[in-house]
Amino acid sequence: MFYGEIKKCDIANGEGVRVSLFVSGCTHHCPGCFNEATWDFCYGKEFTEETEEEILKALEPGYINGLSLLGGEPFEPRNQEALVPFLRRVRERYPEKNIWCYSGYLYDRELLSESRARCEYTDEMLSMLDVLVDGRFVESLKDITLVFRGSSNQRIIDVKKSLDRGEIVLWEPKVKRGM
């Protein structure tokens, strides 16, 4: 797997201060995508053990709330293959930190059901996520007032509660904005 960027102090891609990994490779090709360069599976740098250690070290400070996975597309099967062992390490070392993931694939229709994205790693990857922002970016539904998403069709899903209940449970912020 390759990646385009690591942001070590990100406040735009999930609640709190985060470390964000932008993986390479995406087959959605959404018109108006903010990160078109990452469509190429070989864009950027190779994701190595050194890269994993760099991210794990960046997650260490107490003010870092967690890790965000973006792209590209983290749920492309070849990206899942590389991310699942890494996410195991994150969970092992930082069980108190949360993990967010942004995906153009729909949670219920493509990640839990037969689809191009679903593979032998999907269930385990989902089990390690706290929050999933799902759905392709739709330029005609773009809304800059939305929190943590680009277009109004996208959902912010509480993955743990959704898996437990067997139905989609939307994420609710710990701190209400504007109060």
C-alpha positions in Angstrom: 0.0 0.0 0.0 1.0 3.6 -0.6 0.0 6.8 1.1 -0.1 10.4 0.1 0.2 12.2 3.4 0.3 11.9 7.2 -1.1 14.8 9.2 0.1 14.7 12.8 -2.1 17.4 14.2 -5.4 17.4 12.3 -8.7 18.9 13.5 -10.7 18.7 10.3 -11.2 14.9 9.9 -12.8 13.7 13.1 -13.5 14.9 16.7 -10.6 16.4 18.6 -6.9 16.5 17.6 -6.0 13.5 15.4 -3.4 11.8 13.4 -4.7 11.4 9.8 -3.4 8.9 7.2 -4.4 9.5 3.6 -4.0 6.2 1.8 -3.5 5.9 -1.9 -5.8 4.2 -4.3 -9.5 4.8 -5.1 -11.7 3.5 -7.8 -14.7 5.8 -7.1 -13.3 8.9 -8.9 -15.9 11.2 -7.5 -16.3 14.5 -9.5 -15.0 17.3 -7.4 -12.9 15.1 -5.1 -10.6 17.2 -2.9 -7.8 14.6 -3.1 -7.7 13.4 -6.7 -4.0 12.6 -6.7 -4.7 9.7 -4.3 -6.8 7.9 -6.8 -3.6 6.3 -8.1 -2.7 3.2 -6.0 1.1 4.0 -6.4 0.8 7.7 -5.4 3.1 9.0 -2.7 5.3 6.9 -0.5 5.2 3.2 0.4 3.5 2.3 3.7 6.2 0.5 5.6 7.0 -0.7 9.2 8.8 2.6 9.6 5.6 4.5 8.5 3.6 2.5 11.1 6.1 3.4 13.8 6.0 7.1 12.8 2.2 7.1 13.1 2.2 5.1 16.4 4.6 7.6 17.9 2.5 10.5 16.7 -0.5 9.0 18.4 1.3 8.9 21.8 0.6 12.4 23.2 -2.4 12.6 25.5 -4.0 15.5 23.5 -4.3 13.2 20.4 -7.8 11.8 20.4 -7.2 9.2 17.7 -6.5 8.1 14.2 -8.4 9.0 11.0 -8.1 7.0 7.8 -8.9 8.8 4.6 -7.9 8.6 1.0 -7.9 7.6 -1.6 -10.1 4.8 -0.3 -9.2 2.8 2.9 -11.8 0.1 2.0 -10.3 -0.8 -1.3 -9.5 -4.5 -0.7 -5.7 -4.1 -1.2 -5.7 -1.2 1.3 -7.7 -3.2 3.8 -5.0 -6.0 3.6 -2.3 -3.5 4.7 -4.5 -1.5 7.2 -5.9 -4.4 9.3 -2.6 -5.5 10.8 -1.7 -1.9 11.4 -5.0 -1.2 13.1 -4.5 -4.2 15.3 -1.2 -2.5 16.5 -3.0 0.8 17.1 -5.8 -0.9 19.1 -3.2 -2.9 21.1 -1.0 0.1 22.0 -3.8 2.8 22.3 -7.1 1.1 23.3 -8.3 4.5 24.6 -7.9 6.3 21.3 -10.7 6.3 18.7 -10.4 5.4 15.0 -12.4 7.2 12.3 -12.5 6.1 8.7 -13.8 7.9 5.6 -15.1 5.7 2.8 -17.1 6.2 -0.4 -18.5 2.8 0.2 -21.9 2.6 2.0 -21.7 0.8 5.3 -24.9 -1.3 5.0 -25.1 -1.8 1.2 -21.4 -2.3 0.3 -19.3 -3.1 3.4 -21.7 -5.5 5.1 -23.1 -7.0 1.9 -21.5 -8.5 -1.2 -19.7 -5.7 -3.2 -16.4 -4.9 -4.8 -15.1 -3.7 -1.4 -16.0 -6.6 0.7 -13.2 -9.1 1.3 -11.7 -11.3 4.0 -10.5 -8.2 5.9 -13.7 -6.1 5.9 -15.4 -7.4 9.1 -12.2 -7.2 11.2 -11.5 -3.7 9.9 -15.0 -2.5 10.7 -14.7 -4.1 14.2 -11.7 -1.9 14.9 -13.4 1.4 13.8 -15.3 3.7 16.1 -16.7 6.0 13.5 -17.3 5.6 9.7 -18.1 8.5 7.4 -19.7 6.7 4.5 -20.9 7.6 1.0 -19.3 9.0 -2.1 -18.7 12.8 -2.2 -21.5 14.3 -4.4 -20.5 17.7 -5.7 -24.1 18.9 -6.2 -24.7 18.1 -2.5 -21.6 19.8 -1.2 -22.2 21.8 1.9 -19.3 23.6 3.7 -21.4 24.0 6.8 -21.5 20.2 7.5 -19.2 18.9 10.2 -16.7 16.2 9.3 -18.2 15.5 5.8 -18.2 17.1 2.4 -21.7 16.4 1.0 -25.1 16.0 2.6 -25.6 12.4 1.4 -22.7 11.2 3.6 -23.4 9.7 7.0 -21.4 9.7 10.2 -22.0 6.3 11.7 -21.2 5.0 15.2 -19.7 1.7 14.1 -19.6 0.0 17.5 -23.3 0.7 18.3 -24.3 -0.1 14.7 -22.6 -3.5 14.8 -24.1 -4.2 18.3 -27.7 -3.3 17.3 -27.6 -4.6 13.7 -28.8 -1.3 12.4 -27.3 2.0 11.5 -26.7 4.3 14.5 -25.5 7.8 13.7 -22.6 9.2 15.6 -23.3 12.0 18.0 -20.5 14.5 19.0 -19.3 14.4 22.6 -19.4 18.2 22.7 -22.3 19.9 21.0 -21.1 22.6 18.6 -22.4 26.2 18.9 -23.1 25.9 22.7 
